[in-house]
Amino acid sequence: FILDTAPHPLGVADIAAANRSAAHQLTAAGFLGGASEDFFRSVGSLVLADGPVQVKDGVERFASTAGAGDVYRADVSRLDAAPGAVAVSTGSLGDEAHATTTTAVTSDGLTAVEITVEWRVQNLLDILTVRGREGGTRPDDAFILAHRQTVIELGLATPAPRVTTGVSPSPT
């Protein structure tokens, strides 16, 4: 993956765009600020893609847990109302969590999938979207990233990845 859009701050206007109702809701909920970034992986052909080709990650911070919860519940309703959205269980993730998948058929007949995970950790609201080829990109791809982000937000220790070299370790 390469960084496609560098981490940048988000304000109410960035999140709500021209939606006055959403802007009012964010303000009323005590929105303090947010940030977002976007990653892309060039695969040549989506037909061959195994795993996500795009990952978009954002976080919004609120003055209170209640405010973050209010916006979370409104966002879940919006996600579920999207045409073709299918709710997916997130398992245990943060204080509240929800995920949906939507699909679209590309001009060459390939089905692409978008998986959106939204979850709350105390007064933080996280939104992670992964996109790729249906069958090559799964909800688990998003959940692994969401779990790692949650661990970091909670200030828990994150284990270092194990590097494998293809050589079997010697028994000791």
Accessible surface in RSA format (square Angstrom, percent):
REM  Atomic radii and reference values for relative SASA: ProtOr
REM  Chains: A
REM  Algorithm: Lee & Richards
REM  Probe-radius: 1.40
REM  Slices: 20
REM RES _ NUM      All-atoms   Total-Side   Main-Chain    Non-polar    All polar
REM                ABS   REL    ABS   REL    ABS   REL    ABS   REL    ABS   REL
RES PHE A   1   119.28  59.7  58.15  36.0  61.13 159.1  59.37  36.0  59.91 171.5
RES ILE A   2   115.81  65.9 111.33  82.9   4.48  10.8 115.81  83.4   0.00   0.0
RES LEU A   3    86.71  48.3  58.89  42.1  27.82  69.9  58.89  41.4  27.82  74.9
RES ASP A   4    86.27  60.4  57.29  57.0  28.98  68.5   2.48   5.8  83.79  83.6
RES THR A   5    57.50  40.9  53.81  54.5   3.69   8.8  38.54  51.8  18.96  28.7
RES ALA A   6    58.69  54.0  50.44  77.8   8.25  18.8  50.44  71.0   8.25  21.9
RES PRO A   7    86.37  62.9  64.99  59.2  21.38  77.7  65.39  54.0  20.97 130.4
RES HIS A   8    67.06  36.7  63.07  43.8   3.99  10.2  50.63  52.2  16.43  19.1
RES PRO A   9   113.76  82.9 102.53  93.5  11.23  40.8 104.40  86.2   9.36  58.1
RES LEU A  10    32.26  18.0  26.70  19.1   5.56  14.0  27.78  19.5   4.48  12.1
RES GLY A  11    30.00  37.0   0.00   N/A  30.00  37.0  27.45  75.3   2.55   5.7
RES VAL A  12    40.47  26.6  35.83  32.4   4.64  11.2  35.83  31.1   4.64  12.6
RES ALA A  13    78.04  71.8  65.17 100.6  12.87  29.3  69.36  97.7   8.68  23.0
RES ASP A  14    92.20  64.6  60.63  60.4  31.57  74.7  15.06  35.4  77.15  76.9
RES ILE A  15    56.78  32.3  26.83  20.0  29.95  72.2  32.44  23.4  24.34  66.1
RES ALA A  16     6.07   5.6   0.18   0.3   5.89  13.4   2.78   3.9   3.28   8.7
RES ALA A  17    82.77  76.1  54.45  84.0  28.32  64.4  65.35  92.0  17.42  46.1
RES ALA A  18   100.36  92.3  68.55 105.8  31.82  72.4  80.42 113.2  19.95  52.8
RES ASN A  19    81.24  56.0  70.18  67.8  11.06  26.6  24.73  59.5  56.51  54.6
RES ARG A  20   211.00  88.6 202.29 103.1   8.71  20.7  76.10 104.0 134.91  81.8
RES SER A  21    86.66  73.2  73.77  98.5  12.89  29.7  44.10  93.9  42.57  59.6
RES ALA A  22    30.16  27.7  26.08  40.2   4.08   9.3  29.64  41.7   0.52   1.4
RES ALA A  23    27.80  25.6  27.41  42.3   0.39   0.9  27.76  39.1   0.04   0.1
RES HIS A  24   131.18  71.7 125.07  86.9   6.11  15.6  87.10  89.8  44.08  51.3
RES GLN A  25    58.43  32.7  55.17  40.3   3.26   7.8  25.48  54.2  32.95  25.0
RES LEU A  26     5.81   3.2   5.81   4.2   0.00   0.0   5.81   4.1   0.00   0.0
RES THR A  27    91.32  65.0  77.30  78.4  14.03  33.4  67.83  91.1  23.49  35.5
RES ALA A  28    78.08  71.8  35.04  54.1  43.04  97.9  47.47  66.8  30.61  81.1
RES ALA A  29    12.51  11.5   1.80   2.8  10.71  24.4   8.95  12.6   3.56   9.4
RES GLY A  30    23.14  28.5   0.00   N/A  23.14  28.5  23.14  63.5   0.00   0.0
RES PHE A  31    29.56  14.8   7.96   4.9  21.59  56.2   7.96   4.8  21.59  61.8
RES LEU A  32    93.64  52.1  59.78  42.8  33.85  85.1  63.17  44.4  30.47  82.0
RES GLY A  33    20.17  24.9   0.00   N/A  20.17  24.9  20.11  55.2   0.06   0.1
RES GLY A  34    16.10  19.8   0.00   N/A  16.10  19.8   6.15  16.9   9.94  22.3
RES ALA A  35    40.00  36.8  39.03  60.2   0.97   2.2  39.27  55.3   0.73   1.9
RES SER A  36     9.54   8.1   5.84   7.8   3.70   8.5   6.47  13.8   3.07   4.3
RES GLU A  37    43.17  24.8  42.93  32.5   0.24   0.6   5.52  10.7  37.65  30.7
RES ASP A  38    17.05  11.9  17.05  17.0   0.00   0.0   3.30   7.8  13.75  13.7
RES PHE A  39    58.98  29.5  58.93  36.5   0.05   0.1  58.93  35.7   0.05   0.1
RES PHE A  40    81.47  40.8  81.43  50.4   0.05   0.1  81.43  49.4   0.05   0.1
RES ARG A  41    65.27  27.4  63.09  32.2   2.18   5.2  32.11  43.9  33.16  20.1
RES SER A  42    94.09  79.5  66.07  88.2  28.01  64.5  37.07  78.9  57.02  79.9
RES VAL A  43    42.49  28.0  17.13  15.5  25.36  61.1  26.38  22.9  16.10  43.7
RES GLY A  44    83.55 103.0   0.00   N/A  83.55 103.0  43.81 120.2  39.74  89.0
RES SER A  45    45.12  38.1  39.07  52.1   6.04  13.9  31.44  66.9  13.68  19.2
RES LEU A  46    48.54  27.0  40.60  29.0   7.94  20.0  40.61  28.5   7.93  21.3
RES VAL A  47    82.70  54.4  73.23  66.3   9.47  22.8  73.23  63.6   9.47  25.7
RES LEU A  48   139.12  77.5 114.17  81.7  24.94  62.7 118.56  83.3  20.55  55.3
RES ALA A  49     1.38   1.3   0.00   0.0   1.38   3.1   1.35   1.9   0.03   0.1
RES ASP A  50   115.26  80.7  97.81  97.3  17.46  41.3  29.68  69.9  85.58  85.3
RES GLY A  51    10.89  13.4   0.00   N/A  10.89  13.4  10.86  29.8   0.03   0.1
RES PRO A  52    16.09  11.7  16.09  14.7   0.00   0.0  16.09  13.3   0.00   0.0
RES VAL A  53    17.59  11.6  17.59  15.9   0.00   0.0  17.59  15.3   0.00   0.0
RES GLN A  54    39.85  22.3  39.85  29.1   0.00   0.0   4.77  10.2  35.08  26.6
RES VAL A  55    12.09   8.0  12.09  10.9   0.00   0.0  12.09  10.5   0.00   0.0
RES LYS A  56    94.71  46.2  94.10  57.7   0.61   1.5  40.08  36.1  54.63  58.2
RES ASP A  57    24.60  17.2  23.48  23.4   1.12   2.7   3.51   8.3  21.09  21.0
RES GLY A  58    11.13  13.7   0.00   N/A  11.13  13.7  10.21  28.0   0.92   2.1
RES VAL A  59    39.85  26.2  39.53  35.8   0.32   0.8  39.53  34.3   0.32   0.9
RES GLU A  60     9.79   5.6   9.78   7.4   0.01   0.0   0.91   1.8   8.88   7.3
RES ARG A  61   118.16  49.6 117.88  60.1   0.28   0.7  30.21  41.3  87.95  53.3
RES PHE A  62     0.00   0.0   0.00   0.0   0.00   0.0   0.00   0.0   0.00   0.0
RES ALA A  63    69.72  64.1  38.59  59.5  31.13  70.8  40.95  57.7  28.77  76.2
RES SER A  64    50.85  43.0  44.94  60.0   5.91  13.6  40.66  86.6  10.20  14.3
RES THR A  65    66.03  47.0  61.47  62.3   4.56  10.9  42.05  56.5  23.98  36.3
RES ALA A  66    69.52  63.9  58.64  90.5  10.88  24.7  67.45  95.0   2.07   5.5
RES GLY A  67     5.18   6.4   0.00   N/A   5.18   6.4   4.52  12.4   0.66   1.5
RES ALA A  68     0.00   0.0   0.00   0.0   0.00   0.0   0.00   0.0   0.00   0.0
RES GLY A  69     2.77   3.4   0.00   N/A   2.77   3.4   2.77   7.6   0.00   0.0
RES ASP A  70    74.71  52.3  68.75  68.4   5.96  14.1  18.33  43.1  56.38  56.2
RES VAL A  71     3.42   2.2   3.42   3.1   0.00   0.0   3.42   3.0   0.00   0.0
RES TYR A  72    15.66   7.3  15.66   8.9   0.00   0.0   8.13   6.1   7.53   9.3
RES ARG A  73   118.11  49.6 113.85  58.0   4.25  10.1  65.76  89.9  52.35  31.7
RES ALA A  74    37.93  34.9  23.39  36.1  14.54  33.1  31.87  44.9   6.06  16.1
RES ASP A  75    22.17  15.5  21.99  21.9   0.18   0.4   0.18   0.4  21.99  21.9
RES VAL A  76    24.77  16.3  24.77  22.4   0.00   0.0  24.77  21.5   0.00   0.0
RES SER A  77    73.62  62.2  63.20  84.3  10.42  24.0  37.18  79.2  36.44  51.0
RES ARG A  78   140.71  59.1 130.48  66.5  10.23  24.3  78.92 107.9  61.79  37.4
RES LEU A  79    17.94  10.0  16.83  12.0   1.11   2.8  17.42  12.2   0.51   1.4
RES ASP A  80    67.76  47.5  47.55  47.3  20.20  47.8  25.13  59.1  42.62  42.5
RES ALA A  81    82.21  75.6  48.37  74.6  33.84  77.0  59.82  84.2  22.39  59.3
RES ALA A  82    39.08  35.9  28.92  44.6  10.16  23.1  34.71  48.9   4.38  11.6
RES PRO A  83   130.44  95.1 105.76  96.4  24.68  89.7 117.89  97.3  12.55  78.0
RES GLY A  84    63.54  78.4   0.00   N/A  63.54  78.4  42.44 116.5  21.10  47.3
RES ALA A  85    25.92  23.8   0.60   0.9  25.32  57.6   0.95   1.3  24.97  66.1
RES VAL A  86    90.39  59.5  87.13  78.9   3.26   7.9  90.39  78.5   0.00   0.0
RES ALA A  87    64.83  59.6  39.61  61.1  25.21  57.4  39.81  56.1  25.02  66.3
RES VAL A  88    37.23  24.5  27.77  25.1   9.46  22.8  33.75  29.3   3.47   9.4
RES SER A  89    96.41  81.5  70.02  93.4  26.39  60.8  56.30 119.9  40.11  56.2
RES THR A  90    21.07  15.0   5.23   5.3  15.84  37.8   1.65   2.2  19.43  29.4
RES GLY A  91    56.11  69.2   0.00   N/A  56.11  69.2  40.70 111.7  15.41  34.5
RES SER A  92   117.82  99.6  80.66 107.7  37.16  85.6  52.92 112.7  64.90  90.9
RES LEU A  93    12.68   7.1   5.19   3.7   7.49  18.8   7.96   5.6   4.72  12.7
RES GLY A  94    35.56  43.9   0.00   N/A  35.56  43.9   7.51  20.6  28.05  62.8
RES ASP A  95    80.59  56.5  49.03  48.8  31.56  74.6  13.34  31.4  67.26  67.1
RES GLU A  96    45.87  26.3  37.34  28.3   8.53  20.3  27.96  54.1  17.92  14.6
RES ALA A  97    28.83  26.5   2.55   3.9  26.28  59.8   2.55   3.6  26.28  69.6
RES HIS A  98    30.81  16.8  28.91  20.1   1.90   4.8  13.89  14.3  16.92  19.7
RES ALA A  99     0.00   0.0   0.00   0.0   0.00   0.0   0.00   0.0   0.00   0.0
RES THR A 100     4.03   2.9   3.75   3.8   0.28   0.7   0.11   0.2   3.92   5.9
RES THR A 101    22.34  15.9  22.10  22.4   0.24   0.6   9.29  12.5  13.06  19.7
RES THR A 102    31.19  22.2  29.27  29.7   1.92   4.6  21.06  28.3  10.13  15.3
RES THR A 103    74.92  53.3  45.50  46.1  29.42  70.1  15.95  21.4  58.97  89.1
RES ALA A 104    65.48  60.2  57.36  88.5   8.12  18.5  65.17  91.8   0.30   0.8
RES VAL A 105   107.01  70.4  76.81  69.5  30.20  72.8  76.88  66.8  30.13  81.7
RES THR A 106    46.47  33.0  33.22  33.7  13.24  31.6  41.77  56.1   4.70   7.1
RES SER A 107   131.84 111.4  80.32 107.2  51.52 118.7  60.93 129.7  70.92  99.3
RES ASP A 108   111.04  77.8  72.67  72.3  38.37  90.7  47.25 111.2  63.79  63.6
RES GLY A 109    53.64  66.2   0.00   N/A  53.64  66.2  27.75  76.1  25.90  58.0
RES LEU A 110    35.56  19.8  30.97  22.2   4.60  11.6  35.25  24.8   0.31   0.8
RES THR A 111    38.11  27.1  34.71  35.2   3.40   8.1  13.12  17.6  24.99  37.8
RES ALA A 112    25.70  23.6  24.55  37.9   1.15   2.6  24.86  35.0   0.84   2.2
RES VAL A 113    11.23   7.4   8.21   7.4   3.01   7.3  10.15   8.8   1.07   2.9
RES GLU A 114    52.90  30.4  51.11  38.7   1.79   4.3  11.37  22.0  41.52  33.9
RES ILE A 115     0.48   0.3   0.48   0.4   0.00   0.0   0.48   0.3   0.00   0.0
RES THR A 116    11.36   8.1  11.28  11.4   0.08   0.2   5.14   6.9   6.22   9.4
RES VAL A 117     0.00   0.0   0.00   0.0   0.00   0.0   0.00   0.0   0.00   0.0
RES GLU A 118     0.02   0.0   0.02   0.0   0.00   0.0   0.00   0.0   0.02   0.0
RES TRP A 119     0.00   0.0   0.00   0.0   0.00   0.0   0.00   0.0   0.00   0.0
RES ARG A 120    23.97  10.1  23.97  12.2   0.00   0.0   0.13   0.2  23.84  14.4
RES VAL A 121     3.44   2.3   3.27   3.0   0.16   0.4   3.27   2.8   0.16   0.4
RES GLN A 122   103.11  57.7 101.98  74.5   1.13   2.7  27.71  59.0  75.40  57.2
RES ASN A 123    39.31  27.1  39.31  38.0   0.00   0.0   6.13  14.8  33.18  32.1
RES LEU A 124    36.73  20.5  36.73  26.3   0.00   0.0  36.73  25.8   0.00   0.0
RES LEU A 125     0.00   0.0   0.00   0.0   0.00   0.0   0.00   0.0   0.00   0.0
RES ASP A 126     0.00   0.0   0.00   0.0   0.00   0.0   0.00   0.0   0.00   0.0
RES ILE A 127    42.45  24.2  40.40  30.1   2.05   4.9  40.40  29.1   2.05   5.6
RES LEU A 128     3.94   2.2   3.94   2.8   0.00   0.0   3.94   2.8   0.00   0.0
RES THR A 129    13.36   9.5  12.64  12.8   0.71   1.7   2.06   2.8  11.29  17.1
RES VAL A 130     0.00   0.0   0.00   0.0   0.00   0.0   0.00   0.0   0.00   0.0
RES ARG A 131    83.95  35.2  83.95  42.8   0.00   0.0  33.90  46.3  50.05  30.3
RES GLY A 132     2.57   3.2   0.00   N/A   2.57   3.2   1.71   4.7   0.86   1.9
RES ARG A 133    55.35  23.2  55.34  28.2   0.00   0.0   4.87   6.7  50.48  30.6
RES GLU A 134    86.68  49.8  75.54  57.2  11.13  26.5  24.46  47.3  62.22  50.8
RES GLY A 135    61.84  76.3   0.00   N/A  61.84  76.3  35.01  96.1  26.83  60.1
RES GLY A 136     4.90   6.0   0.00   N/A   4.90   6.0   0.78   2.1   4.12   9.2
RES THR A 137     5.84   4.2   0.00   0.0   5.84  13.9   0.00   0.0   5.84   8.8
RES ARG A 138   122.19  51.3 121.56  62.0   0.63   1.5  49.69  67.9  72.50  43.9
RES PRO A 139    38.78  28.3  38.78  35.4   0.00   0.0  38.78  32.0   0.00   0.0
RES ASP A 140    75.89  53.2  75.36  75.0   0.53   1.3  11.75  27.7  64.14  64.0
RES ASP A 141    28.31  19.8  22.36  22.3   5.95  14.1   5.46  12.8  22.86  22.8
RES ALA A 142     0.00   0.0   0.00   0.0   0.00   0.0   0.00   0.0   0.00   0.0
RES PHE A 143    32.94  16.5  30.90  19.1   2.04   5.3  31.18  18.9   1.76   5.0
RES ILE A 144   117.02  66.6 111.00  82.7   6.03  14.5 115.43  83.1   1.60   4.3
RES LEU A 145    75.05  41.8  70.82  50.7   4.23  10.6  71.30  50.1   3.74  10.1
RES ALA A 146     0.14   0.1   0.00   0.0   0.14   0.3   0.14   0.2   0.00   0.0
RES HIS A 147   104.31  57.0 104.31  72.5   0.00   0.0  63.94  65.9  40.38  47.0
RES ARG A 148   106.37  44.7 104.29  53.2   2.09   5.0  43.41  59.3  62.96  38.2
RES GLN A 149    32.65  18.3  29.98  21.9   2.66   6.3  20.93  44.6  11.72   8.9
RES THR A 150     8.71   6.2   8.71   8.8   0.00   0.0   8.71  11.7   0.00   0.0
RES VAL A 151    21.17  13.9  21.17  19.2   0.00   0.0  21.17  18.4   0.00   0.0
RES ILE A 152   105.22  59.9  92.84  69.2  12.38  29.8  95.13  68.5  10.09  27.4
RES GLU A 153    50.55  29.0  16.19  12.2  34.36  81.8  19.85  38.4  30.70  25.1
RES LEU A 154    78.64  43.8  51.18  36.6  27.46  69.0  55.54  39.0  23.10  62.2
RES GLY A 155    66.51  82.0   0.00   N/A  66.51  82.0  33.90  93.0  32.62  73.0
RES LEU A 156   103.62  57.7  91.94  65.8  11.69  29.4  94.76  66.5   8.87  23.9
RES ALA A 157    98.15  90.2  68.05 105.0  30.10  68.5  79.02 111.3  19.13  50.7
RES THR A 158    52.32  37.2  28.70  29.1  23.63  56.3   3.69   5.0  48.64  73.5
RES PRO A 159   104.89  76.4  91.22  83.2  13.67  49.7 102.01  84.2   2.88  17.9
RES ALA A 160    86.85  79.9  61.28  94.6  25.57  58.2  66.28  93.3  20.56  54.5
RES PRO A 161   111.34  81.1  88.66  80.8  22.68  82.4 100.40  82.9  10.94  68.0
RES ARG A 162   211.08  88.6 181.47  92.5  29.62  70.5  80.33 109.8 130.75  79.2
RES VAL A 163   131.55  86.6  99.83  90.4  31.72  76.4 103.45  89.9  28.10  76.2
RES THR A 164   107.17  76.2  80.65  81.8  26.52  63.2  52.91  71.1  54.26  82.0
RES THR A 165   107.43  76.4  71.03  72.0  36.40  86.8  70.17  94.3  37.26  56.3
RES GLY A 166    80.99  99.9   0.00   N/A  80.99  99.9  44.66 122.6  36.33  81.4
RES VAL A 167   118.46  78.0  98.29  89.0  20.17  48.6 102.49  89.0  15.98  43.3
RES SER A 168    97.79  82.6  76.56 102.2  21.23  48.9  40.13  85.5  57.65  80.8
RES PRO A 169   123.06  89.7  99.56  90.8  23.50  85.4 110.15  90.9  12.91  80.3
RES SER A 170    89.68  75.8  69.29  92.5  20.39  47.0  46.06  98.1  43.61  61.1
RES PRO A 171   133.64  97.4 103.37  94.2  30.28 110.1 115.06  95.0  18.58 115.5
RES THR A 172   176.13 125.3  97.51  98.9  78.61 187.3  99.37 133.5  76.75 116.0
END  Absolute sums over single chains surface
CHAIN  1 A     9979.3       7570.2       2409.1       6121.9       3857.4
END  Absolute sums over all chains
TOTAL          9979.3       7570.2       2409.1       6121.9       3857.4
